[in-house]
Amino acid sequence: MRHEWSRLNHLQLGRYAEYFTKMQFVLLGLDVYSAEVDDRGIDFVVRQEPGRYWDVQVKSVRNLNYVFVRKDVFRLRKNLLLALALFEEDREPSLYLIPASRWEEPDGLFVDRDYDGKTSKPEYGLNLSRKWLPELDSFRFEHSGTSIFGISAPT
């Protein structure tokens, strides 16, 4: 009953993902500052020390589906991170932390779509499937904390 993600609607799941992600950063000993308005694609800011900060966009997804961020609010830069919370029924959420710069070299998992001449806005996406899931392993939060912040995640 504890991990019945199907009981939550889209907004509830997104809010859960955001709070869950913030708490993971707090456990690393980082400062977390919430955005009052999410009109720029930033859910919160993480600060490690004065002068070192990252903007974080959180996305939640049920099971293995396509997930995307619009390019007009997710501009590739070194201090921008995508926190992806994957919710699979009856399991703890899996959290991934992906530097925005990863989309500079798209492949089968990380995609760059412009939709020229279409009504959809340009986006960066992730093709989540069992096939591609092993490619995400290096972005698991416990690994990313070490590579991005130089901090080991608590066990």
C-alpha positions as CSV (number, residue, x, y, z in Angstrom):
1,M,0.0,0.0,0.0
2,R,2.9,2.4,0.7
3,H,4.2,2.5,-2.9
4,E,0.9,2.4,-4.8
5,W,1.7,5.3,-7.1
6,S,-1.4,4.8,-9.1
7,R,-3.4,6.2,-6.1
8,L,-1.8,9.6,-6.8
9,N,-3.0,12.0,-9.6
10,H,-0.5,13.7,-11.9
11,L,-0.1,16.8,-9.7
12,Q,0.3,14.8,-6.5
13,L,3.0,12.6,-8.1
14,G,4.9,15.6,-9.3
15,R,4.7,17.3,-5.9
16,Y,5.9,14.1,-4.2
17,A,8.8,13.9,-6.7
18,E,9.8,17.5,-6.0
19,Y,9.8,17.0,-2.2
20,F,11.5,13.6,-2.4
21,T,14.3,15.2,-4.5
22,K,14.8,18.1,-2.2
23,M,15.2,15.8,0.7
24,Q,17.9,13.8,-1.1
25,F,19.9,17.0,-1.6
26,V,19.4,18.0,2.1
27,L,20.8,14.5,3.1
28,L,23.9,15.3,1.1
29,G,24.3,18.4,3.2
30,L,23.4,20.9,0.5
31,D,21.2,24.0,0.8
32,V,18.0,23.9,-1.1
33,Y,16.1,27.1,-2.1
34,S,12.6,26.8,-3.5
35,A,11.4,28.8,-6.4
36,E,8.2,30.8,-5.6
37,V,7.1,30.7,-9.2
38,D,8.0,28.0,-11.7
39,D,7.8,30.1,-14.9
40,R,11.4,29.5,-16.0
41,G,11.6,25.7,-15.7
42,I,13.4,25.8,-12.4
43,D,11.8,24.0,-9.4
44,F,14.6,24.9,-6.9
45,V,18.2,25.9,-6.5
46,V,20.8,23.8,-4.8
47,R,23.8,25.6,-3.2
48,Q,27.0,23.8,-2.1
49,E,28.9,26.8,-1.0
50,P,29.0,30.5,-1.9
51,G,29.4,30.7,-5.6
52,R,28.6,27.1,-6.4
53,Y,24.9,26.5,-7.2
54,W,22.8,24.5,-9.6
55,D,19.3,25.1,-10.9
56,V,17.2,21.9,-10.8
57,Q,14.2,20.9,-12.9
58,V,12.3,17.9,-11.5
59,K,10.3,15.5,-13.7
60,S,8.3,12.6,-12.5
61,V,7.3,9.7,-14.6
62,R,5.2,6.6,-13.9
63,N,6.8,3.4,-15.1
64,L,8.9,3.6,-18.3
65,N,7.5,6.3,-20.5
66,Y,8.8,9.1,-22.6
67,V,9.5,12.3,-20.6
68,F,10.6,15.7,-21.9
69,V,11.4,19.2,-21.0
70,R,10.8,22.2,-23.3
71,K,13.9,23.8,-24.7
72,D,12.5,27.3,-24.1
73,V,12.7,26.7,-20.3
74,F,15.6,24.1,-20.2
75,R,18.5,25.9,-21.8
76,L,21.6,23.7,-21.8
77,R,24.3,25.0,-19.4
78,K,26.7,23.6,-16.9
79,N,24.8,24.5,-13.8
80,L,21.4,23.1,-14.8
81,L,20.3,19.6,-13.7
82,L,17.3,17.4,-14.5
83,A,16.2,15.3,-11.5
84,L,14.1,12.4,-12.8
85,A,12.0,10.5,-10.4
86,L,10.8,7.2,-11.8
87,F,7.8,5.7,-10.0
88,E,7.2,2.0,-10.6
89,E,4.2,0.4,-8.8
90,D,5.1,-1.3,-5.5
91,R,8.7,0.1,-5.5
92,E,10.6,2.9,-3.9
93,P,11.0,5.8,-6.4
94,S,14.3,5.7,-8.4
95,L,16.0,9.1,-8.6
96,Y,18.3,10.2,-11.4
97,L,20.3,13.4,-11.6
98,I,21.3,14.4,-15.1
99,P,23.4,17.4,-16.1
100,A,21.7,19.4,-18.9
101,S,24.9,19.2,-20.9
102,R,24.2,15.4,-21.5
103,W,21.7,16.4,-24.2
104,E,24.6,18.0,-26.2
105,E,25.2,14.6,-27.8
106,P,21.8,12.9,-28.3
107,D,21.5,9.2,-28.8
108,G,18.7,6.6,-28.4
109,L,18.0,7.4,-24.8
110,F,18.7,11.2,-24.8
111,V,16.8,12.9,-27.6
112,D,16.7,16.4,-29.1
113,R,13.6,17.2,-31.0
114,D,12.9,20.5,-32.8
115,Y,9.5,19.7,-34.5
116,D,10.2,22.1,-37.4
117,G,6.9,23.2,-39.0
118,K,4.9,21.4,-36.3
119,T,2.7,22.8,-33.4
120,S,4.8,21.0,-30.7
121,K,7.5,23.1,-29.1
122,P,11.1,22.0,-29.3
123,E,12.1,19.7,-26.5
124,Y,14.8,17.5,-24.9
125,G,13.5,14.0,-24.0
126,L,14.3,10.7,-22.5
127,N,13.1,7.4,-24.2
128,L,12.7,5.4,-21.0
129,S,12.4,1.6,-21.7
130,R,13.9,-1.6,-20.2
131,K,16.4,-1.5,-23.1
132,W,17.7,2.0,-22.2
133,L,17.4,1.8,-18.4
134,P,21.0,0.4,-17.9
135,E,22.3,3.5,-19.7
136,L,20.8,5.6,-16.9
137,D,22.6,3.8,-14.1
138,S,25.5,6.2,-14.0
139,F,23.0,9.0,-13.4
140,R,21.4,7.4,-10.3
141,F,21.4,10.0,-7.6
142,E,23.8,8.1,-5.4
143,H,26.4,8.2,-8.2
144,S,25.7,11.7,-9.5
145,G,26.2,13.2,-6.0
146,T,29.8,12.0,-6.1
147,S,30.5,13.1,-9.7
148,I,28.7,16.4,-9.6
149,F,29.2,17.6,-6.1
150,G,32.1,15.5,-4.9
151,I,29.9,14.2,-2.1
152,S,29.1,10.5,-1.4
153,A,25.4,9.9,-0.8
154,P,24.5,8.5,2.6
155,T,23.8,4.8,2.7
